[in-house]
Amino acid sequence: MGLVKWDPRLWLFCFSLFPRFLCWEVTFPFRSMFCQLSDSCDCAFQPKIDNLELDLCRHVYGQHLAKEVIVGALKQFTENSAPVKPLVLSFHGWSGTGKSYVTSLLMRNLYRDGMKSSYVHQFVPTLHFPHACQVETYKEQLRSWIVGNLSDCSRSVFIFDEMDKLHPGLIDAIKPYLGHSYVMYGTNYRKAIFIFVSNAGGEQINQLVFDFWRNRKDREEIKLEDLETKISRAVFNNQHSGFWNSDIINEELVDYFVPFLPLKLKHVKECVRSEMVSRGMKPRDDIIAEVANSMNFIPENEKLFSQTGCKTVTAKLDFSL
């Protein structure tokens, strides 16, 4: 009798008749084969924390705190098959310090398709929630989106960009999904990841870094506990923050407030060098210096920190070339 060939379609038959976990146990040797043909949640979620740590070391400059906190939090969370609550991260700092870039690196090392994964959901206030008069409608829509997507994939990621432009009160609509409730409406919410990105709190972060410089302390000596309370108070009391008077802050549902420090001249130079390498160019010190020195630095007298971080590096490099 000849050997019976494995037909990948048997997976679909198996999943239609039996619970997912049973099919996974019975057909585990064929998982890789199935995942080549499927975009299911189990296949799409492929955390590579070691690769994430390497990417952060190679491509993110001047952010020792962000690297340390994010890698530690993601490692602990993804290795836990039964987390006690969703992972909630809030990124804070001036524009150009790398918040959005780091978010994209996270997704690239969590999901096979990175930011393009159907299980990664990004919300932009000016696009998805533009009108203040429709906040109540947006709340219902947001709750519906969260419930629907988590029902489809418990490992879903929700990214709320530009939190400082979000209408106050709106974000509290998702408060029930950030806590310790194990099952709501038959769905496990504890495996989800929520990421908030905001410029709010940047002034407090910059002031502390400036104080360290003035006291002749190395910025690498700054610890998370030096900033977390300052950031949470700043965003809670800021009327232009989406977290203004938020129950999410008041009830301490954010696991980590991740500070992104202002970038110095040497960090901007590294950004220019990295951009040149990504274009297939051989880095030249004269061009790197020209681009970096063409950017604005503050305070006016000391010129310590890049006013726009690395955000305008691409445009400045184009002009120099």
N, C-alpha and C positions, 0 to 999 in steps of 0.2 A: 504494500500500500504506500503510495507516495505521500510526502509531507504536505500538510494543509497550510497554504500560505495565509499569513495574517492580513486581513483586510481592514484598513483603518476605519472603514465605515462601521465596523463592529462597535467602535467606541460610541458612536451616536446611538446605536441600538441599545448598548449597555446603559448609557445615561438616560435613555428614555424609559427604562424599566426599573432601574435600581438607584438607590441613593448614591450620590457622588462618591462618598468615602468608600463604599463597597466596590465600585468600579475601579477606584484608584488602587485598592489593595489587590484585587484580582488581576488587574492588567498593568501593574506598575512597570514591568519591564518595557512596556510599549508607550510609556509616558512621553519620552522624547519624540517618538514618531508621531504621536497624536498632536503634540504641541507644535510640530512643524506645519500642521494643517489647521490648527485651531487658534483663535484669538480669545479663548476663554479667560476668565479672571485668574484661574489657577495657573494657566500657562503664561499669561502676560506679566504677572507679578514675579519678578526675578531679582530680588535684592542682592546687590554686590557691594557690601559695605567697604571691603578692602579696596576695591576700585574707586569708590567714592572718596575715601581718604587720600588716595593717590592723586585723583583729579583735583581735589582741593589744594593739595600741596603744590601741584604743578601750575595751576592756573589762577589761584586766588591769592592776592598779595595784601599783607598788612592786617590780616584778620585772624589772629591766633585764637581769639575767643570763639568766634563763629565756627571755626574748624573743629575746635575741641568739643564744644557743646553739641553741634549737629551730629558729628560722627558718633559720639557717646550715646546720644538720645536714639538715633536710628538703629544702632547696633543692638541696644537693649530691647527696643520695641519690636524689631523684626524677628529677633530670635525667640521671642515669647509667643508661644502658640495660643495663649489665652491672656492677653493683656487686660488689666483692670479697667482701663478707660482708653478712649482714643488719644493719639499723640497730637498735642496742640502746640505749635511753634509760632512765635510772633517775631518777625524780623524788623529791626529798626535801625535807622541811620540815614545820613544824607544821601541824596541822589548820586549815583555813580560809584558807590562803595561796594557794589557787587551783590546786592540782595536778590535781584531777579536772575542774575547769572548763576548764583549758587542754587537757586530754586531749580533752574533747568538742569544743573549737574545732579541734583538729588533725583529728579525724575528719570534722568538717563541711567542712573544706577539702581533705580527701584523697578522700573517697568521696561519691558523689552522695546517698546516704541517711544519711550521717553515722554516728552510733553505732548506728543501726538497720540498717545494711548487713549483709547475710549474710556478708560477708567481714571483718567486725570482730568479734573474739571476746574477751569480757571474763570473767575468772575472779575470783571473790571467795572467799577461803579459807573463811569461815564457812558459805558456801553450797555450794561445790563440793568442798571438802576438809575436812569438819568433824571427822573422827575420827583422832586420832594413831595409833591402832592399825592403820589401813588405809593407811598411807603407801605401802607397796609396791604396793598395788592402784591407788592414785591415780597413781603414777608410770607404770604401764602405760597407764592411761586417758589421761593427759596426753600421753604420746608418741603414742598412737594418734590423739588429737584433732589434734595438730600435723601429723602426717604426712597424715592424711586431708584436712584443710583446705588445706594447702599443695599437695597434689595437685590440688585443685579450683581453687585460685587462688594463684599464686606471690606475688601482691602482698597477701596476707592480713596483717592486723594482730592481734597478740595482746597484750591488756592484762591485767596481773596487779595487781589492786588490793589495798590493805591488806597489803602484803608483810610488815609487822611482825607479822601474825597467821598467816602461813604456817608450817606445820610445818617445822623445820630439816631440810635434806637433800632435800626434795621438789623444789625448783626445779632441782636439778642433773640431773634427768631430762631436761631440755630442752637441756642443754649441747651435745650434738652438732649442734644446729640453729642455734647462735649463732656458729659459727666460720667458717672459710674454705672448708669443703668445698663444692665446686661442685655435685656431684650426689650425692644419697643416695637409693637405691631408685628411681632414675629421675626424681627430682623436683628442680627447681632451688630451693634454699632461700635464695639470696642476696638475693632481692628482698623478703623479708618484713621486717616491723617489729615489734619487741618493746618494750613499754613497761612498766616496773615503777613502781608508785606506793607510797610508804612515808612514814611519819612518822619513821622511824629516821634519825638524823643531824641531826634538828632542833635538838638542844641545841648541837651543834658549830657549826651555822650561826648560831644566835642569839647564841652567845658571841662569834663573830667580828664580827657586826654591832654588838654592844654595845661591843666593844673599839674598833672604828672610831669610834663615837660618843664614847667616853670620851677618845680621842686627837684628837677634833675633826676627824675625817676624814669626808668625804662618803660615804655608803653606795654611791653610784654609782661610787666608785673601786674597789670590790671586784671582783676578777677571778676567773674560773673556777679558775685555778690556785691561788688562795688557799684553795679549799674542796674540790676534788675528792679530794685525798689524804685529808683529814680525814674526808670522808663515807665513802669506801670502807673505811677502817680501822674506822670506827665501826660500820658495818653488818656487816662481817666478824667483828668481835669481840663483837657484841651477841647474847647467847643468845636474845633475844626477837625477833630479826630473821630473816626467811626466808632471808637471805643469810649466816647464821652459818656460818663455816668453809666457805663455798661455793667449789667449784671455778670457778664462773663469775667470782667476784671474783678468786680466786687466779690464774687464767689470763688476767685482764684482757680479758674478752669484752664488758664493758659499754663502749660507745663514749663515752658522756657521763653523768656524774653531774650532774644538773641541780638546783642549789639554789634553793629558794623561800624568800625572805627574810621575816622577821617583819614584819607591817604596823604602821605608825605611825598616829596619829590621823588625819592628813590622808588616808591611803589608805582608812581605814574610811569617812571622810566621802564619798569618791568612790564607794565601794560603795553607800552609802545613796542618793546622788544617782542613780546608775545604776539602782538598783532602783525608785526613784520614776518615773523616765522610762519604764522598761519597763512600768509599770502605767498609763501614760498620764497621769501626774500632773505638775503643774508643781513642780519642786523648790523647797522652801522652806528657807532657811538655818536657821530656828529648829527645824524638825523634824529636819533633818540633824544639827544640833548635839546635839539631845536624844537621838537614837538613838545617835550615836557616843559621847557621854559616858556613856551608861548601860551601856557594856560595860566589862569588866575589862581593866586594863592592868598589865603587869609590866615591870621589877621593882617591888616595892612602893613604894620611895622615888621612883624616877625616873618610873615609869609610862610607859615608852617604847613598848612593843609590845602590841598587842591579843592577849589570851590565846587567843582563838578566831578570830582573823583576821576574815574577813567572813562566817563560817559562820552566825552567828546574826542577821545583819542583817535577813533577812526577818521572823523572829519578832518582833524588837525593833520593827521598823517597824509591824507589825500592832498591837502593843500601844500604841504612841504614837498611832496613828491612831484 
